[in-house]
């Protein structure tokens, strides 16, 4: 696996994979610091401080997609695993 530089956000818009009450989707923090949850059906919910206990952030979308692309270009998961140098202890 290669290290991918952290992407710069456009206008402080931060998008993370997330779950909200167990529903998968995206958590978006806007430049005015509001947090919006968008599920895979494009339904959005403005979250409040009270909703924070039900929100689980899973990772930055840009970073995850960039790493997935790098892995794909390296031949995919199977190719990466079989080509990795084996250390003998």
N, C-alpha and C positions, 0 to 999 in steps of 0.2 A: 504494500500500500504506500502511496506517495503522499507527502504533505501538500495540501492545497492551501494557498494563501486565502485568508478571510476576505470575502468580497466587501467592497464599500457599499453602504446602503444609499439609496437615492432619497434625499430629503428626509432622512431619519425614518423611513418606512422599513419596518423589520417584520419579516414573515417567517414563522416557525411552523413545523408540523406539530399538531397538538391534538389532544382529545378534550372534550368538554362533556361531562356526565357520560363518559364512555363512548361518545360519538366521535369518530375520526374527522379531521379537517385541518384547518389552518388558523393560527392566531396571528393577527396583524396589529402591530402597534403603529398608530398614525403619528405624524409630526406633532400634533397637539396632545400626544401621550394617551389618547383613548385606545382601548383594546377591543378589537372586533373578532369574533369567532365566525368563521365561514365553513360550513360543512360541504361535503362533496356534491350536494344537490344545489349549491350556491345560495343556501339560506344563511343569512347573517344575523348575528346577535351582538348588540353592544353590551360588553361586560362591565360589571361594576365591581367594587372591592369585595362585596359579598359573594360574588361568583368565583373568586380566585381559588377557593378550596376545591372546586370541581374542574379546574383547568390544569391540564398536565402538558407542559411544553416538552416536545420530543427532540427537537433539533432544528437548526437553521436550514431552511429550504435551499438557499443558494449553495451553501457548503455541501450539503448532501447530494444535490444534483451534479455539482462539479466533480465530486469524488466518484459518483456512479459513472460519469462519462469517462473519467481517467481510467477506471477499472475496465470499462467496456473496451476502450482503445488498447488496453494492455492484454486483451484476449479473454476477458471475463473471469469470473471467480475460479473456475476450474483451472484455467491456464495460469493464473497467479499462484494458486496453491501448488501445482506440480512443478513450477519453475522456481519456486522460492529456495534459496540456498539453505541446506540443512546443516545445523551446527551439531557437532558431536561433543558431548560433555566429558 
